Amino acid sequence: MKDSATRIYESSIVVDGLIISKWSGELFSEMQQAGLTAANCTCSVWENFTDTVGNIAQWNSWFREYSDHIVKAESVADIRQAKADGKTAIILGMQNTSAFEDRIGYVEVLKTLGVGIVQMTYNTQNWVGSGCYESRDSGLSDFGREVVAEMNRVGMLCDLSHVGPRTSRDVIDESSVPVAYSHCLPSGLKAHPRNKSDEELRYIVDKGGFVGVTMFPPFLARGTNSTISDYVDAMDYVINLVGEDAVGIGTDFTQGYDTEFFDWITHDKGFGRKLTSFGEIVNPEGFRQLRDFPNIADAMAQAGWTETKIEKVLGLNWINLLDRVWDG
């Protein structure tokens, strides 16, 4: 008889709120075999509208070629169907609003192409607002307010993970539907520009929002010495602040990439000033690769989590959030 953690994992909807790995058929197969029900997969970071559409065209090709493993998710019903079919539902996500350029109409266009989650800024200033590495957070621009309203209208989740504190608060206040930090860690465990204060974590949830907790090693207290238990402890830290109904997984897996990729994402616009240095990326022991995903349920159980709490954080909380934003 399977142990309880394995049983819970296999019966649960499992959602990863952010993956930016090097996409391939091998990776899609690994996601499926790991029992990952759905994932927010990055299709744009610094790219403009045209290049982002090109990336989506590539994704459409992958959906056809690897249809045994992955399907496009444009609704919660798509995610539930993927669970029933034993496949991984891919949510196309942008980690920047750069693809909107200065055209409000591009929001709806990209939604019709399948983009369901968009981060308002990626580390630095753009048309919408400021990022977490910007020296002065100017807050949400007037154009940014239009973007938030249009994202609300078309059913696109506003993500604030790499966004500056003032801009984040402005988006939280401006949005008529819940918003999220899809992949972050608490600065109460480690001071870092990408981590969020206790106040910021409470504020987003008090306003109906959501926190996806990452395990990206530079943001964890023990860095490359971290284990899967450290990751679960970080989730517990956030849960103790905001409750178990508003927290989920957002790993930020970068599987398969080399130093060239990290050089690209850590320079402003991909080529400008150097923003940060990550050093060697070694994921927590026990959660090194996507194939290790089932280990998370066992680590949660070992931490004393109830079955209900495990189910919620594995994916049910993400489903409830997307249901409110996409279909509400």
N, C-alpha and C positions, 0 to 999 in steps of 0.2 A: 504494500500500500504506500502510495506517495506520501511524503511528509507534508505537513500543513502548509508550509511556505510555498512549496512547489505547486500544490493544489490551488492555492490562492492566486499565484502568478498566472497559471495556465488558464484559469477561469476569468481573470480580470481583463478589462481593457487597459492596455499599457501605452501611455503616450509620452513621447519625448518632445518637450517644448522648443528644442533648438538643436539641430545637427548641421554642421557645415563641413562635412567630410568630403573627401575626393570621390565623387560618385562613379560607380562602376557596377557592372552586373554582379561581380563578386560581392560587393558591399550590399547590394539590394537583397541578394540571397541570404547574406549573413543577418540582415535586419529581420527578414521573414523567419529564418530558422531560430532566431533569438526570441521570437514571440512578441516582437514589437508591433503593436496594433497600428499606431500612427506616429508621425513625426513631422514637425515643422522643419522643412529642409530649405536652406538658403539658396535662392536663385539670383540674388543681386546684392551687392555690397556698395561698391563705388560706381557701378555701371549707370549709364544714362538710359533713357527710355528705349532707344533702338537696340542697344546691346543687351538690355534686360529681356526684351522680346525675343532676341536671338537665343538667350539662355532658356527661355520657356519653350521655344521651338525644339531645343535639344531635349528638354524634359519630356515633351510630347512624344518624341522619338523613343525615348527610354520606356515610356509607358506602354508603347506598342511592342517593343522588343523584349521587355522583361515583364510582360503581363502575368506571368505565372507567379511573380514575386510581389509586384507593386501595382497600386492603382492611385489615380488622382483623387484627392478628397476635397470636395467643394461644399460639403454639408456634413452634419453630424451623422446623418443616415448613411453616408458613404463610409464613415469610420466604423460604424456598427456592422455594416455589410462586410467590410474588410475583415473584421474579427470573425464573423461567421464563415468566411471563405478561407481563413488562414493566411491572409496576405497582409502586407503593410500599406496603409493608406498614407500617401505623401501629401502634406499640406505645403503648397508653394509659399514661401515667405521671403520677404525682402528685409535686409538688415539696415536699410536706409531709405529715405524718401527721394534720393537722388534721381531715381527713375521717373518720378513725377515731374522732374524739372520744375518749370514755373507754370505748368499747365494743369489747372484743376481738373480738366476733362480726362487726363491720363489716369486719375484714380479709378474711375469707373471702367475704363478700358482694361486696365490691369486686373481688376476684379473679374471681369468677364473672361479673362485668360486663365483664371484660376488662383490668383494671388489672394490668400486669406488672412495673412498676418504681415504687418509692416512696422518696422522700427522707425521711429520718427527721425532720429539722427544716428549716425555711426561715428561716435567719438568726438567729432568736431562740428563746427558751425555749417549749416546749410540754409536753404530757403525757409525752412520751417522753424528751426530753433538751434539750440546749442547742445553739444555733446559733452561727455564727462571729462574729456581731456582739453576742453577749451578753457583758456585762462580766465575768460569772463563770460559767465552764463547770461545771455541777453534775454532769456525767456522765450516763450512762444511768440512768433511773429504774427502779424495780422493775416498774412497768407497762410501761416500755420493753423490759425483758427479755422480758416476755410477748409483746409485739408482735413482737420479733425472732424468737422461737420460732415464733409463728404464721405469720409471713411465710415462714420457712424451710419450715414444714409444707405451706403451700398453693402454694409455688413462686413467690414474689414477691421480686425483687431489691432488697436494701437499698442505697440510694444515700446517700452521705455528702458530697456536694459542698459544700453550704452549712452543714454541721454543724461544731460546735466540736471542737477537737482531742481533749479528754478523752472527750467523748461518742462521737466517731468511733472512738477506740481501744477503748472499751468494746464498741461494736457489732462491730467486727472480731473481738474476743476471744470475744464471746458467740455469734456466728453459726456454725452448723454447716455452712454453704455459703459460697462466695465472695461478697464484697460489693464495691462499686465507688465510686470517685469518677467519676461519669459525665461531669462537665464541670468541670475545674479546670486551673490552671496552677501551675508551681513558684515558690515564693517565692524560690528561688535566683536567679531572673531578675528578679523584682520583689516587694518586700515589700508585701503586701496581706492584709487579713483573710480574703479568699476564696481566697488561694493556699495551697498546701501545701508544707511543708518537705521537704527531702530525706529526713529521717528518717521523716516521715509517709508519703511515697510508697513508700519501701522497706518500711515495716512492713505496709502493706496488701497488697503483692504477696508479701512473705515468708509471709503467712498465706493465700496462694492467691487474693488479690483482683486488682483491675483498675483501670486509670487511663484515663479518657477525657479528652483534652486539648481545652480550649476555645480559641477565638480571640476571645472577647469583649474588645474593645479596652481597657477600663479596667484589665484585669488583665495585659495585655501590656507588656513593658518600654518599648516605643516608643509605646504608646497608639494614638491615631488616625493616627500616622505609620507604623504597622506595614504590612507587606506579607505576602503569602501565604508568602514565604520565611521571614519571622520566625516565622510559625506553624509551619512545618515544623521550623525550628530549635528551637522550644519542645518539639515532640514528640521531637526527637532528644535534647534535654536529659533528658527523662524516660526515654527508651529507654536512654540510657547509664547511668541509675541502676538500672532495674528489668528491662531486657531487652525484646526486641521482641515477645514472646509475650503481654504483659500490658498493651498500650497500644492505644488506638483513638481515634476522632474523637468529639468531643462539642461541636459548634460553639457552642451557645447562641444560635442565630439568633433575632433579635427582629424579623424583617422585617415591615414594615407598621404598626408601632405608633408612636404619638405620645407626647408628654410626659406625658399623663394616665396612660398605662399605667406608665411608669417611676416616676411619683409614687406609684402604687398599690403597686408591688412593693418600693419602697424605704422604706415606712413599716411599722412593726410592725403585723401583722395587717391591713395595707392602709390603716389610718387612724390608728395610734398615733404614737409618736415617730419622728422622721426617723432612719434608720439610716445612710444614705450618699448621696452625690451622684455620678452618673456623668458628668455633662456631656454633650456631644454624642457620640452613638454613630455612629462611622464605622468600618465593618468593614475589615479589612486589604485593601489594594489587591490585586486579583486574585481576591478572595473576598468581594466586597461583598454578593452575593445568592445565593440557593439555586441559581439557574441557572448559577452559576460553579463548581459542585461538581466538574465534570470537570477543572478546572484543578489540583486538588490532586494528582492523579497525576503531572502534568507537573512540578510543583514538587518532588515527592518524587524523581522521576527525576533532575532537575537537581541535587538535593542528593546524588546518588550512591547512592541506595537501590537495593538489589537487587529483582528482581521479587517474590521471596518476601516480603521485608519490606513492600513496598507492598501486596501482597494481604492480608497479616495485619492491617496497621493500617487499611486501607480498610474492613474488615468481618469478616474471618475470625476475628480475636480476639474480637470482640463475639459472634459466633455461638457460639464455643466456650464463652464465659462463660454465655450464656443457656441453652445446652444443659445445662450443669451445674446451673444454678439452677432452671430451669423443668422440665426433663425428667429431671434426674439422680435 
